[in-house]
């Protein structure tokens, strides 16, 4: 398999794994927004972005803090 196809396949595999790990998890953004992750996207400019239930928009995953279980 050509190198480009291997890299693309690896990226898609990692994205799928990230979806399984993040979707449905409670998070808090650095700006104070909180909720559960509805979906994730790969953005060529910003990398991994998430959407949060109850809030419009998509945020870079770097702004996420996972809610700590009590």
Protein Blocks (a to p, Z undefined) as FASTA:
>chain_A
ZZklmmmmmmmmmmmmmmmmmgopacddfkopacddfbdcddfknopadddehiacdddf
klpccdddZZ
